[in-house]
Amino acid sequence: MPGFVEHLPNALTVARLCALPVIVVVYGADAPEASWTAAVIVLVAALTDVADGFIARRFGAQSEFGRWVDPIVDRLFFFTIVAMLWYHGTLPAWATLPLLVRDGVILVLAVPMRRFTQERPQISRWGRLANFILVCALLLFIIDVRTLGWSFFAAGGALYVGTGVLYATRAVAWFLRSRALRL
């Protein structure tokens, strides 16, 4: 049993990654109409993200693979869903661009932090709340409940971009501190 639990968080992360092409194909077959099947897959995949973190912490099943791959899969998952909705005309470019730029900046800044330090950027409660609200918004868009989706999107998007600025500020401060220590 310990071997199974030890690898379960990583298996859930890989499963979430493998779900992405399935979501894109399923939604593409129904778009721009509601795609309940795609929504269920997105919901299950989002719940695996919660589950893998809980299991890893609860059972001490953290791994170097999980520390590196899980946040990348999280960003790829979100990026893919947002880009998919833009591609099919569900979300306009002006709404998707700030979210995609935020994730791109975070990924670019995270690489040197992970490469050159043992520090792991801490996800704030606001960041978790932003992710939750945005996943709700994306699910609403996928099932074609757009008016309510826009309400969630506005709140979640503002929090998401705001937390991105916070994370970027922390990364730049770390970089400046590390350069000052080397001089």
C-alpha positions as CSV (number, residue, x, y, z in Angstrom):
1,M,0.0,0.0,0.0
2,P,2.7,2.6,0.8
3,G,4.1,2.2,-2.7
4,F,0.7,2.9,-4.3
5,V,0.1,6.0,-2.2
6,E,3.6,7.2,-2.8
7,H,3.1,7.4,-6.5
8,L,-0.6,8.4,-6.6
9,P,-0.1,12.2,-6.6
10,N,2.3,11.9,-9.6
11,A,-0.1,9.5,-11.4
12,L,-3.0,12.0,-10.9
13,T,-0.8,14.8,-12.3
14,V,0.1,12.7,-15.4
15,A,-3.6,11.8,-15.7
16,R,-4.5,15.5,-15.7
17,L,-2.0,16.2,-18.4
18,C,-3.3,13.3,-20.5
19,A,-6.9,14.6,-20.1
20,L,-6.0,17.8,-22.0
21,P,-6.2,16.5,-25.5
22,V,-9.4,14.6,-24.7
23,I,-11.0,17.9,-23.4
24,V,-9.9,19.8,-26.5
25,V,-11.3,17.2,-28.9
26,V,-14.6,16.7,-26.9
27,Y,-15.2,20.4,-26.6
28,G,-14.3,21.0,-30.2
29,A,-16.9,18.5,-31.3
30,D,-19.7,20.5,-29.5
31,A,-18.4,24.1,-29.7
32,P,-19.8,26.6,-29.5
33,E,-22.8,24.8,-27.9
34,A,-22.7,23.4,-24.4
35,S,-20.4,20.5,-23.9
36,W,-21.4,18.7,-20.7
37,T,-18.9,15.9,-21.4
38,A,-16.0,18.3,-21.6
39,A,-17.2,20.0,-18.5
40,V,-17.3,16.8,-16.5
41,I,-13.8,15.9,-17.7
42,V,-12.5,19.4,-16.7
43,L,-14.2,19.1,-13.3
44,V,-12.7,15.7,-12.6
45,A,-9.3,16.9,-13.8
46,A,-9.5,20.0,-11.5
47,L,-10.4,17.8,-8.6
48,T,-7.4,15.6,-9.3
49,D,-5.3,18.7,-8.8
50,V,-6.8,19.2,-5.3
51,A,-6.5,15.5,-4.6
52,D,-2.8,15.1,-5.6
53,G,-1.8,18.0,-3.3
54,F,-3.8,16.6,-0.4
55,I,-2.5,13.1,-0.8
56,A,1.1,14.3,-1.2
57,R,0.9,16.4,2.0
58,R,-1.2,14.0,4.1
59,F,0.8,10.9,3.4
60,G,4.2,12.4,2.9
61,A,4.2,11.4,-0.7
62,Q,5.9,14.6,-2.1
63,S,8.5,14.0,-4.8
64,E,11.0,16.0,-6.8
65,F,8.9,15.0,-9.9
66,G,5.8,16.4,-8.3
67,R,7.5,19.6,-7.2
68,W,8.6,20.3,-10.8
69,V,5.8,18.8,-12.9
70,D,2.6,19.5,-11.0
71,P,2.9,23.3,-11.2
72,I,3.8,23.1,-14.9
73,V,0.8,20.8,-15.6
74,D,-1.4,23.2,-13.7
75,R,-0.4,26.1,-15.9
76,L,-0.6,24.0,-19.1
77,F,-4.1,22.8,-18.0
78,F,-5.3,26.3,-17.4
79,F,-3.6,27.7,-20.5
80,T,-5.0,25.0,-22.7
81,I,-8.6,25.4,-21.5
82,V,-8.5,29.2,-21.9
83,A,-6.8,29.0,-25.3
84,M,-9.4,26.4,-26.4
85,L,-12.3,28.7,-25.4
86,W,-10.7,31.5,-27.3
87,Y,-10.1,29.4,-30.4
88,H,-13.7,28.4,-30.5
89,G,-14.9,31.9,-30.0
90,T,-16.3,31.3,-26.6
91,L,-13.9,33.8,-25.0
92,P,-12.6,36.9,-26.8
93,A,-8.9,37.6,-27.1
94,W,-9.1,40.7,-24.9
95,A,-10.3,38.5,-22.0
96,T,-7.9,35.6,-22.5
97,L,-4.7,37.6,-23.2
98,P,-4.1,38.9,-19.6
99,L,-4.5,35.4,-18.2
100,L,-2.2,33.8,-20.7
101,V,0.4,36.5,-20.3
102,R,0.2,36.1,-16.6
103,D,0.9,32.4,-16.8
104,G,3.7,32.9,-19.3
105,V,5.4,35.4,-17.1
106,I,5.0,33.2,-14.0
107,L,6.5,30.2,-15.9
108,V,9.4,32.3,-17.2
109,L,10.2,33.6,-13.7
110,A,9.7,30.2,-12.0
111,V,12.4,28.4,-14.1
112,P,15.4,30.3,-12.7
113,M,14.0,30.2,-9.2
114,R,13.6,26.5,-9.4
115,R,16.9,26.0,-11.1
116,F,19.1,28.1,-8.8
117,T,17.4,27.9,-5.4
118,Q,15.7,25.4,-3.2
119,E,13.0,28.0,-2.5
120,R,9.6,27.0,-3.7
121,P,7.3,29.9,-4.5
122,Q,4.4,29.8,-2.1
123,I,0.9,29.8,-3.5
124,S,-1.2,32.4,-1.7
125,R,-4.8,31.8,-0.6
126,W,-5.7,34.5,-3.0
127,G,-4.1,32.6,-5.8
128,R,-6.0,29.4,-4.9
129,L,-9.2,31.4,-4.7
130,A,-8.5,33.0,-8.1
131,N,-7.9,29.5,-9.6
132,F,-11.1,28.2,-8.1
133,I,-13.3,31.1,-9.3
134,L,-11.7,30.9,-12.8
135,V,-12.3,27.1,-13.0
136,C,-15.9,27.8,-12.1
137,A,-16.1,30.5,-14.8
138,L,-14.5,28.2,-17.4
139,L,-16.9,25.4,-16.6
140,L,-19.8,27.8,-17.0
141,F,-18.5,28.9,-20.4
142,I,-18.1,25.2,-21.4
143,I,-21.7,24.5,-20.6
144,D,-22.8,27.7,-22.3
145,V,-24.0,29.6,-19.2
146,R,-22.1,32.7,-20.3
147,T,-23.8,35.5,-18.3
148,L,-23.0,33.8,-15.0
149,G,-19.6,32.8,-16.5
150,W,-18.7,36.4,-17.1
151,S,-19.5,37.3,-13.5
152,F,-17.1,34.6,-12.2
153,F,-14.6,35.4,-14.9
154,A,-14.4,39.1,-14.0
155,A,-13.8,38.4,-10.3
156,G,-11.5,35.4,-10.9
157,G,-9.6,37.2,-13.6
158,A,-8.9,40.2,-11.5
159,L,-7.7,38.1,-8.6
160,Y,-5.6,35.9,-11.0
161,V,-3.8,38.9,-12.6
162,G,-3.4,40.5,-9.2
163,T,-1.8,37.4,-7.7
164,G,0.4,37.1,-10.8
165,V,1.7,40.6,-10.1
166,L,2.4,39.5,-6.5
167,Y,4.2,36.4,-7.6
168,A,6.2,38.3,-10.2
169,T,7.2,40.9,-7.6
170,R,8.4,38.2,-5.2
171,A,10.4,36.5,-8.0
172,V,12.1,39.8,-9.0
173,A,12.9,40.6,-5.4
174,W,14.4,37.2,-5.0
175,F,16.5,37.7,-8.1
176,L,17.7,41.1,-7.0
177,R,18.6,39.7,-3.5
178,S,20.5,36.8,-5.0
179,R,22.4,39.1,-7.3
180,A,23.3,41.4,-4.4
181,L,24.6,38.5,-2.4
182,R,26.9,37.5,-5.3
183,L,28.4,41.0,-5.7
